[in-house]
Amino acid sequence: MPLIIFAKLEKSEIVLDFIDTCYTLSPAVEQINANEFFIDMGNTGFREAASKLKKLELLSYKQLFFGLAYNKLDAKLAALILPQYPMLTRKLTPWGCISWITDKTTTPFYQQVSIQDLGCFLQPKTLDTLDRVGISNLQEAVNISLADLEALLGPEAKMLYFLSRGIIPYIPVFPQGSLRVSKQFPPHNNLEELSEYIKEICKELEGALKIKNNGCLSLHLQATLITGSALSMKKRFVNPKRNMEFFHSFCLDFFQKTFKGQYIPLSELCLFVKEYSKTAAKQLNLEDMTPLQGQSLEKIKGSKLVSPCPTVSRREQILSSFDICRQKRC
């Protein structure tokens, strides 16, 4: 059973940076709402996972809550409820706290938790109703049918039904970490030479975005000069961008305005994309395509390759002049 880390970030405005932090722990990150995450640590043990958390640079986040357990519900409860249970251990840190469940009994931790500690899942009215009918923990609710719970609680019955079975009902979102491309520059003397190197890194960024079928909504530029000084700039875009020529012009314009004729060579340039948007798929248009053999479109339409063969459509025959694979089929 994999170890699960639940993470809650108190301030949601820095979630994008925190997502990158989560990905340094594991590639399996799920976002369950604006500022809460599950991180699947696989076979990593408690001590190793806690050690990794302590090594992270987390002070800038001010308030973070981590819960470690072998069940997602246990992990979230460990992070958010008061440490008044023998199985729950909590260590305070400068940026928040790390809590974990020590499994010492056969009864799952979530079934031992008081109903009143489930305020992060159920409404106060629901908690009061359960208290009045004598249900004090999830273990006492597990044998009640869903129909009976719905008669008692209404819409929140399904939430309690799942919780009593150790399940958190949610639709996971798999957030994207920031995309980073970088290049170290050989010795060069002017902006013209730099421009050629910038083209290479912008082409790499364009390719990475195309693979994801994404465009960037914000671009972070970080450059290191040979003197050791650093330059940085961030730009947001209204529409998603992923064109190499646009990125190249954008970067070159920044350096031209920065140096103002007194160029200092760069030793390294990094481009970061932290905000994405899916780009619409473009319908291929026959008129926009370039024939493989360089012939004109009109010549192709009238060529003998386009026969009235009943088993191959005219469209496929025309496209075969552009596509080697289609030529084999036709």
Steps between C-alpha positions, in 0.01 A plus 500: 500500500656836398571776747279805439587858590213746533609863463297811571627844408345779705545773238364401158669783307834313496361162395690499168837509673387241752403256223865498390598425860261203508653360183844496663360239740323275247371507141158380626327820615121550513333834567167453679403867533655847474767448766496130599704218350566129531854379428549127442842409640492135390718277718668790681493454879380748763848607609629550148191697397516719811870559435424613144236742626737654753762561230262701282522879499151575628534817708361718222165318524443617861249231597501140376341185636626153405338171596662160437312169498430192290146619424394832347230562758740426786762731345257791476365448849854479640582841356183684598361368832631563851771254616289345776522139386775256606559390139556857381844664529566864407820702472491877473731673250582865418257481204220287649490136609553138395260236639489126450300196604677226695298187422495314833149349491293292260227768486573763231575844636212668313249272676631610842475872434215680673215609275550855628850499344360452150418866449730511197257261325154546651283800582446596870128415466590148386744454788230608748249257350745210526577592859129507591439151358802361688753457218829609654751371242518355148526143628143532630380631163655234277217249544221748425357469149521789255120517484475544878774764497322692222178495701690642798745743337377575150766607244796450738417133556724388212799686645459326836443165325832528317692640798391209720667272244824697491428675169516870416272562200668750270593552137879517479676761289857434394665842511784589268827604651694784342671435169868600505746526214853632545820543306857581595662729247850470355712818484340766278544873447177665391122482480512359147680190623272480803198512270600171337534329837163636611341345191619158612346525845176649364472217248540251785225677698268500198555128452429421866174698492388333176549157651264599782264679255534801730572867469659706776312775679802623694869492419778540755846592373812459713844584361844480658773734375866400480558748783276288725216754506147384428217640289138394527166591352146363501230562243137389488308456173131535432509223237713183524833517313719221368664641187880494485518831309285670763716373788818600315376852432378532858837397652711704259291811560554461877879478462515793257313722745709373793848548353431820299808458284735387781479125461624262771515136384271240660618174648155340534137565410195324650138529388220380730132445420278465808157576356357314204195490281399236251530619142218422262568225251520632145305324225735413216410676178597347168570844356759565777699181440820474300530209253786260573634523147463875464224490237215749500166418661315536168738256334442249780122529473515420130774237515449134412571418866146619570302220340131414529593192704185404698696360797710812560336838549603793284604687814733215602651492152571873508648474849723215385701758305588661833530195723742213433292260712190574293692442178557141613128451568395645166 
